[in-house]
């Protein structure tokens, strides 16, 4: 049995039913792969900051300053505790940024300076 399938706007072709099934399976597989690739960066790069308002929170900010701008005077910017990566280092102050949490700072001033230059926030190490 032959099936007539329009392929593109001006080009048409005739193929067998088994060939049509193979083509459709291939297209479906390509769609699944594309979907997986589109979803994977979202899960791989979790946003470390949330703008919090009286009506809820928006947790999609990758640098502290853009979170502060979004929060404005009606909200606040906080570290997204459900998405923050495990800290490295054991110092009392940590810089939280999109790439992770680094607890290398022994005074708040140096932590704030590092956070400002990295688009992050300085927080107290809760693991101490």
RAWO-V333928 format. One record per residue. N is the residue number from 1. PSI is psi in whole degrees, -180 to 180 (NA if undefined). Layout:
n-><N	N>
psi-><PSI	PSI>
This chain:
n-><1	2	3	4	5	6	7	8	9	10	11	12	13	14	15	16	17	18	19	20	21	22	23	24	25	26	27	28	29	30	31	32	33	34	35	36	37	38	39	40	41	42	43	44	45	46	47	48	49	50	51	52	53	54	55	56	57	58	59	60	61	62	63	64	65	66	67	68	69	70	71	72	73	74	75	76	77	78	79	80	81	82	83	84	85	86	87	88	89	90	91	92	93	94	95	96	97	98	99	100	101	102	103	104	105	106	107	108	109	110	111	112	113	114	115	116	117	118	119	120	121	122	123	124	125	126	127	128>
psi-><136	142	137	116	121	132	107	-175	-46	-16	131	156	160	130	165	164	-41	-36	-38	-41	-43	-42	-46	-39	-42	-42	-41	-43	-42	-40	-40	-43	-45	-44	-43	-40	-35	-35	-37	-41	-30	-43	-28	-33	83	140	126	-7	145	135	124	131	172	-24	-2	-166	154	107	68	35	129	-9	149	-40	-39	-32	-44	-42	-42	-39	-36	-149	-6	-2	-164	163	127	162	133	95	-29	-13	-10	140	155	136	150	139	162	16	163	-19	144	146	123	123	177	-26	-13	-171	124	116	74	7	129	-6	150	-36	-48	-33	-45	-40	-44	-41	-42	-40	-19	3	29	-166	147	127	161	138	110	-7	1	NA>
